Amino acid sequence: MERVKNYINGEWVGSDTREYGDVWCPATGEKIAEVPFSTAADVDKAVRAANAAYEDWRCTPPVTRARYLFKLRNLFEDAFEDIARTLVTEEGKTLDEARGEVRRMIENVEHATAITTLMPGYNLEDIAHGIDCTAERQPMGVFGAIVPFNFPAMVPWWFLPYAVAAGNTFIVKPSEQVPMTQTRIFREVEECGFPEGVVNMVHGSKETVNGMLYHPGIKGISFVGQTSTARYIYKACGETGKRVQALGGAKNFVLVMPDAELDRSIPSLITSFYGCAGERCLSGAVLVAVGDAYEPLKEKFVAAAKALKVGNGLDESVQMGPLATKPHMQKVLGYIEKGIQEEAKLILDGRNIKVEGYEKGFFVGPTIFDDVHPDMTIAKEEIFGPVVSLIRVKDLDEGIALTRKSPYGNAACLYTTSGKTAREFKYRVPASMIGINLGIAAPMSFFPFGGARDSFFGDIKGHGKEIVQFFTDAKVVIQRWT
């Protein structure tokens, strides 16, 4: 049984802890590894190593720092398939989805290699007679990322390459539910040859998180996860004076207009709601049929959902895998029971799905509720599973009102052939990521990722060109020479 290790100061090291968590294969329901619940002392070792490496790394020219990322990008390409398969084994998504995730991870590394154009400041001569002014972007020290279970390869790399390219050092805390993917990735980090202490990884749970949040040697934290934890992270960083970007949960609305091209739209609608088994902050959660779109949308969507092949994601023909953990499966099943209690109409039931050969897996099949009222629990709370709430509204105004009533503001999507309707939708909907005629509004690495309202706490979002502002301080220098 593999017991994963921390990576500190260029070495694989055990933890001081006596407490370990179990890692499961969600398709088979079998234990496949153990993960240390690292202590505050383990975190301190990583911070000390990162701090010791910082001054030399900061003085390394940006173009030289970028060359490490060029090398790392090539190492990731060589290890691409193995990383993807490791991801499927411990998280459960399909191979196609895992490959897409690893590709997005690599794209962030590629984008960060442009640090020499992302990081420069600006200047102005003669702000007063004989006085010039410059604003220079400088790294700040040690940063850390606390990341979720659903995208174990990609999410740490929304932050790490930009922080490191800008001259900081870094610590990753993977989700204790899926530690093996980032461990596999860090084998390539080790091969890349970063100076000792520049890039570190500490596994663990709540004590590890608190060790990072309250360590005075860490300048800022990047977080992705559920809203309650994001709020906790945001508050703790405020108390300790750390920079923070905390991306929270979501309840995403997908509106379909009567003029939408349904036959062309159904494949992306299905992917939106059932991709990654619904364990995605950009997943569709509430399917809103506007006016006359209701009957044809319902018929076509239910038929397509029924046709999805559910199974072990390592099977290339499988279209939807299991949920990541047994406790999360039980939570999703609880929401289905809640929907029944609230008298929503269960028109596709995924509770008793059987996958031959994987009877102990954490499977929930595609599930659809009709006659859902906006005030029902299943219409308001984040389920994070393959459960769809179908709501019928009379017009666009009523559909937009649904999105504005939700406390979340991560993503919202619209299917229409009308440019006027699309413009009104994106203008009035409060979500920060908008999809038009696509169901997953996932920005590429060169645009910012993050929501609004209870979906995001902080100022600067993930990746994009603005991310360098999070990892640097703007030092203003005003000079007069006589």
C-alpha positions in Angstrom: 0.0 0.0 0.0 1.6 3.3 -1.1 2.0 6.0 1.5 2.5 9.3 -0.2 5.2 11.6 1.0 5.7 15.4 1.1 8.1 17.1 -1.2 10.1 19.7 0.7 13.4 21.4 -0.2 13.9 19.1 -3.2 13.4 15.9 -1.3 10.6 13.4 -0.7 10.1 13.2 3.1 7.8 11.6 5.5 5.5 13.5 7.8 5.8 13.9 11.6 2.2 12.9 11.9 0.8 9.6 13.3 -2.5 10.2 11.5 -3.1 9.1 8.0 -6.1 9.1 5.7 -7.3 6.5 3.2 -7.2 7.1 -0.6 -9.9 5.1 -2.6 -10.4 4.2 -6.2 -13.9 5.4 -6.7 -14.6 2.9 -9.6 -13.7 -0.2 -7.6 -14.3 1.1 -4.0 -10.9 -0.3 -3.0 -8.3 1.5 -0.9 -5.2 2.3 -3.0 -3.0 4.5 -0.8 -2.6 6.4 2.5 -2.0 10.1 2.8 -0.4 11.8 5.8 -2.3 14.4 7.7 0.7 16.6 8.0 1.3 18.7 11.1 2.0 22.4 11.6 5.6 21.4 12.1 5.6 19.9 8.6 4.2 23.1 7.2 6.9 25.0 9.0 9.6 22.9 7.4 8.3 23.7 4.0 8.0 27.4 4.7 11.5 27.6 6.1 12.8 25.8 2.9 10.8 28.1 0.7 12.0 31.2 2.6 15.6 30.1 2.4 15.3 29.7 -1.4 13.5 32.9 -1.9 16.3 35.5 -2.1 18.4 33.6 -4.7 15.3 32.7 -6.7 14.1 36.3 -6.7 17.5 37.5 -8.0 17.3 34.9 -10.8 16.4 36.8 -14.1 12.8 36.3 -15.1 13.9 34.9 -18.5 15.9 32.2 -16.6 13.0 31.4 -14.3 10.8 31.0 -17.4 13.2 28.5 -18.9 12.5 26.1 -16.0 8.8 26.2 -17.0 9.7 25.5 -20.6 11.5 22.4 -19.5 8.7 21.5 -17.2 6.2 21.8 -20.0 8.1 19.3 -22.0 8.3 16.9 -19.1 4.6 17.2 -18.6 4.0 16.4 -22.2 6.1 13.2 -21.9 4.2 12.2 -18.8 0.8 13.3 -20.1 -0.9 9.9 -20.4 0.4 8.6 -17.1 -0.7 11.7 -15.2 -4.2 11.4 -16.8 -4.5 7.7 -15.8 -3.4 8.4 -12.3 -6.0 11.1 -12.1 -8.8 8.8 -13.3 -7.7 6.0 -10.9 -8.1 8.2 -7.7 -10.7 10.8 -8.8 -13.0 8.9 -11.1 -13.6 11.1 -14.1 -13.3 9.7 -17.6 -10.0 9.5 -19.5 -11.2 12.1 -22.0 -12.0 14.5 -19.1 -8.7 13.7 -17.4 -6.7 14.4 -20.6 -8.6 17.7 -21.0 -7.6 18.6 -17.4 -4.0 17.8 -17.9 -4.0 19.8 -21.1 -5.3 22.9 -19.2 -2.6 22.4 -16.6 0.0 22.5 -19.2 -1.5 25.5 -20.9 -1.0 27.5 -17.6 2.6 26.5 -17.6 2.9 27.7 -21.2 1.2 31.0 -20.4 3.4 31.7 -17.4 6.5 31.4 -19.6 5.5 34.9 -20.9 6.4 36.4 -17.5 8.8 38.9 -19.2 5.7 40.5 -20.8 3.3 39.8 -18.0 5.4 41.3 -15.2 6.8 44.7 -16.4 5.7 47.8 -14.6 5.4 51.3 -16.1 7.0 54.8 -15.9 6.4 58.4 -16.5 9.0 61.2 -16.9 8.6 64.6 -15.4 5.7 64.0 -13.1 7.0 67.3 -11.7 10.0 69.4 -13.0 13.0 67.1 -13.1 11.2 64.3 -11.2 10.5 60.8 -12.8 8.4 58.0 -11.5 8.4 54.3 -12.1 6.1 51.5 -10.8 8.0 48.2 -10.6 6.5 44.8 -9.9 8.5 42.8 -7.3 7.9 39.3 -5.9 7.0 39.1 -2.2 8.1 35.7 -0.8 6.4 32.4 -0.1 2.9 31.7 -1.4 0.7 28.7 -1.0 -2.3 27.0 -2.7 -5.0 24.9 -1.0 -6.8 23.0 -3.7 -9.9 20.8 -4.2 -10.5 17.1 -5.0 -12.3 17.6 -8.3 -9.5 18.8 -10.5 -6.3 17.6 -8.7 -4.0 18.1 -11.7 -5.1 21.4 -13.0 -6.1 23.7 -10.2 -2.7 24.0 -8.4 -1.3 25.1 -11.7 -3.7 28.0 -12.0 -1.4 29.6 -9.4 2.0 27.9 -9.0 3.6 28.7 -12.4 2.8 32.4 -12.2 4.0 32.7 -8.6 7.2 31.0 -9.4 7.9 32.7 -12.7 7.4 36.1 -10.9 10.1 35.2 -8.4 8.3 33.8 -5.5 8.6 30.3 -3.9 5.6 28.1 -3.4 3.8 25.4 -1.4 1.0 23.2 -2.6 -1.5 21.5 -0.3 -3.4 18.9 -2.4 -6.7 17.6 -1.4 -6.3 14.7 1.0 -8.9 12.8 -1.0 -6.8 12.7 -4.2 -3.1 13.1 -3.3 -1.6 10.8 -5.9 -2.1 12.9 -9.0 -0.1 15.9 -7.7 2.5 13.4 -6.3 2.8 12.0 -9.8 3.1 15.5 -11.2 5.8 16.4 -8.7 8.0 13.6 -10.0 8.3 15.8 -13.1 8.9 18.9 -10.9 11.8 17.0 -9.3 13.1 16.0 -12.7 12.9 19.6 -13.9 15.6 20.6 -11.4 14.2 23.7 -9.7 16.6 25.0 -7.0 15.9 23.4 -3.6 12.9 25.0 -1.8 11.4 26.8 -4.7 8.5 24.4 -5.2 7.2 22.3 -2.3 4.2 20.1 -1.5 2.7 19.2 1.9 -0.2 16.7 2.2 -2.8 16.9 4.9 -6.2 18.0 6.2 -7.4 20.8 8.5 -4.3 21.1 10.7 -2.2 21.4 7.5 -4.5 24.1 6.2 -4.5 26.1 9.4 -0.7 25.7 9.5 -0.5 27.5 6.2 -3.2 30.1 7.0 -1.6 31.2 10.3 2.1 30.8 9.4 3.7 34.3 9.4 6.2 33.3 6.7 3.5 32.8 4.0 2.5 36.0 2.2 -0.6 34.8 0.4 -3.0 32.0 -0.2 -4.9 30.7 -3.3 -7.8 28.5 -2.6 -10.5 26.6 -4.6 -13.3 24.7 -2.8 -16.7 25.0 -1.3 -18.1 28.4 -0.2 -18.1 27.8 3.5 -14.4 26.9 3.4 -13.6 29.8 1.0 -15.2 32.2 3.5 -13.1 30.6 6.3 -9.9 31.0 4.3 -10.8 34.6 3.4 -11.4 35.5 7.1 -8.2 33.8 8.3 -6.1 35.6 5.7 -7.7 38.9 6.7 -6.8 38.3 10.3 -3.2 37.5 9.5 -2.7 40.1 6.7 -2.2 37.7 3.9 -3.2 38.2 0.3 -6.0 35.9 -0.6 -8.0 34.6 -3.6 -10.7 32.2 -2.4 -12.8 30.6 -5.1 -16.0 29.1 -3.7 -19.0 27.0 -4.8 -21.7 27.5 -7.4 -25.2 26.9 -8.5 -25.1 27.5 -12.2 -28.2 28.2 -14.3 -28.4 27.2 -18.0 -31.2 28.9 -19.9 -32.6 27.5 -23.2 -34.6 29.9 -25.4 -37.4 28.8 -27.8 -35.2 29.8 -30.7 -32.2 27.7 -29.6 -30.9 25.1 -32.1 -31.7 22.1 -29.8 -30.3 19.3 -31.9 -26.9 21.1 -32.1 -27.1 22.1 -28.5 -28.0 18.9 -26.7 -24.4 17.4 -26.8 -22.9 20.4 -25.0 -25.9 20.6 -22.6 -25.3 17.0 -21.6 -21.6 17.6 -21.1 -22.4 20.7 -19.1 -24.6 18.9 -16.6 -23.0 15.4 -16.5 -19.3 16.0 -17.4 -17.1 15.0 -14.5 -20.2 13.5 -12.9 -21.3 17.0 -12.0 -18.3 17.5 -9.7 -17.3 20.8 -11.3 -17.9 24.4 -10.2 -18.8 25.2 -13.8 -21.3 22.3 -14.2 -24.9 23.2 -15.1 -27.1 22.6 -12.1 -30.5 24.2 -13.0 -31.8 23.7 -16.5 -34.2 26.6 -17.3 -36.6 26.1 -20.2 -37.9 29.4 -21.4 -41.5 29.4 -22.8 -42.1 27.0 -25.7 -38.6 25.4 -25.3 -39.9 23.3 -22.4 -41.4 20.2 -24.1 -38.8 19.6 -26.9 -35.9 20.4 -24.5 -37.3 18.0 -21.9 -37.8 15.2 -24.4 -34.4 15.5 -26.0 -32.4 16.1 -22.8 -33.9 13.1 -21.0 -33.3 10.8 -23.9 -29.6 11.9 -24.2 -29.1 11.5 -20.4 -30.5 8.0 -20.5 -28.1 7.1 -23.3 -25.0 8.0 -21.3 -22.6 5.1 -20.6 -21.6 5.1 -16.9 -18.6 3.1 -15.7 -14.9 3.0 -14.9 -13.3 6.1 -16.5 -10.3 4.1 -17.6 -12.7 2.5 -20.2 -12.4 4.7 -23.3 -16.1 4.2 -24.2 -17.4 5.4 -20.8 -19.0 8.9 -20.8 -19.5 9.4 -17.1 -17.5 8.0 -14.2 -18.3 7.6 -10.4 -18.3 10.2 -7.8 -14.9 10.8 -6.1 -15.7 9.4 -2.6 -18.3 7.3 -0.8 -19.2 10.1 1.6 -19.9 12.4 -1.3 -22.0 9.7 -3.1 -24.1 9.5 0.1 -24.4 13.3 0.2 -25.7 13.4 -3.5 -28.1 10.5 -2.8 -29.4 12.5 0.2 -30.2 15.4 -2.1 -32.1 13.1 -4.4 -34.2 12.0 -1.4 -34.7 15.6 -0.5 -36.0 16.4 -3.9 -38.5 13.6 -3.6 -39.6 14.8 -0.2 -40.1 18.3 -1.6 -42.4 16.8 -4.3 -40.3 17.5 -7.3 -41.0 14.9 -10.0 -38.2 12.4 -10.4 -38.2 11.6 -14.2 -34.8 10.0 -14.4 -33.5 8.1 -11.3 -29.8 7.4 -11.0 -29.9 6.0 -7.5 -29.8 2.3 -8.2 -27.5 2.2 -11.2 -25.5 -1.0 -11.6 -22.1 -1.1 -13.3 -21.1 -4.7 -14.1 -17.8 -5.6 -12.5 -17.8 -2.5 -10.3 -20.5 -3.2 -7.8 -18.6 -1.5 -5.0 -17.9 1.7 -6.9 -19.3 5.1 -6.0 -21.7 5.5 -8.8 -24.8 7.7 -9.2 -26.4 7.7 -12.6 -27.8 10.7 -14.5 -30.7 12.1 -12.5 -33.4 14.6 -13.5 -36.1 16.3 -11.5 -39.0 18.0 -13.3 -41.6 20.4 -11.8 -38.9 22.0 -9.6 -39.8 25.2 -7.8 -37.0 27.8 -7.3 -37.4 27.6 -3.5 -36.7 23.9 -3.3 -33.5 22.8 -1.7 -32.3 21.0 -4.9 -32.8 24.3 -6.8 -30.9 26.4 -4.3 -28.0 24.4 -2.8 -24.9 23.1 -4.5 -25.3 19.4 -5.0 -22.0 18.8 -6.9 -23.2 15.6 -8.6 -25.2 14.4 -11.7 -28.5 15.8 -10.5 -30.4 18.2 -12.8 -33.3 20.5 -11.7 -35.6 21.4 -14.6 -37.5 24.7 -14.2 -39.9 26.2 -16.6 -40.2 30.0 -16.9 -42.4 32.1 -19.2 -39.7 34.5 -20.6 -36.1 35.7 -20.4 -36.9 38.2 -17.6 -38.1 35.5 -15.4 -35.1 33.3 -16.2 -32.7 36.1 -15.4 -34.5 36.8 -12.2 -33.7 33.2 -11.1 -30.0 33.8 -11.6 -30.1 37.1 -9.7 -31.9 35.5 -6.8 -29.2 32.9 -6.2 -26.4 33.9 -3.7 -23.9 32.3 -6.1 -22.4 34.0 -9.1 -19.9 31.6 -10.7 -21.3 30.8 -14.2 -24.4 31.1 -16.3 -25.1 29.9 -19.8 -27.7 30.7 -22.5 -28.7 28.9 -25.7 -30.2 31.2 -28.3 -29.9 32.3 -32.0 -30.6 35.9 -31.0 -27.7 38.3 -30.6 -30.0 40.8 -28.8 -31.1 38.2 -26.3 -27.5 37.1 -25.7 -26.4 40.7 -25.1 -29.2 41.3 -22.6 -28.3 38.0 -20.8 -24.6 38.7 -20.4 -25.4 42.4 -19.4 -27.9 41.6 -16.6 -26.8 38.2 -15.2 -24.5 38.7 -12.2 -22.3 35.6 -12.7 -18.7 36.4 -13.7 -18.3 33.6 -16.4 -20.9 33.6 -19.1 -21.4 31.0 -21.8 -23.4 31.7 -25.0 -24.4 28.5 -26.9 -22.0 26.4 -24.8 -22.7 24.9 -21.4 -19.3 25.3 -19.8 -17.9 28.8 -19.5 -14.3 27.7 -18.8 -11.8 30.5 -19.5 -8.5 29.6 -21.1 -5.3 30.3 -19.1 -4.9 33.8 -20.5 -8.3 35.0 -19.2 -9.3 35.2 -15.5 -11.1 32.3 -13.7 -13.5 33.1 -10.9 -17.0 34.0 -9.9 -18.9 36.7 -8.0 -21.0 36.9 -4.8 -20.6 33.7 -2.7 -18.6 32.1 -5.5 -15.5 34.3 -4.9 -13.8 36.0 -2.0 -10.9 38.3 -2.9 -9.9 40.8 -5.5 -7.8 39.0 -8.2 -9.0 35.8 -9.8 -7.2 32.7 -11.0 -4.8 32.8 -13.9 -5.2 35.3 -16.7 -2.9 38.3 -17.2 -4.0 39.9 -13.9 -2.7 37.0 -11.8 0.8 38.4 -11.7 -0.6 41.4 -9.7 -1.6 38.9 -7.0 1.9 37.5 -6.7 3.8 40.8 -6.9 3.9 44.1 -5.1 3.9 47.4 -7.1 6.8 49.4 -5.8 6.7 53.0 -6.8 10.0 54.8 -7.1 10.0 58.7 -7.4 13.5 60.1 -8.4 15.1 63.5 -8.7 18.7 63.9 -9.5 20.5 67.3 -9.3 
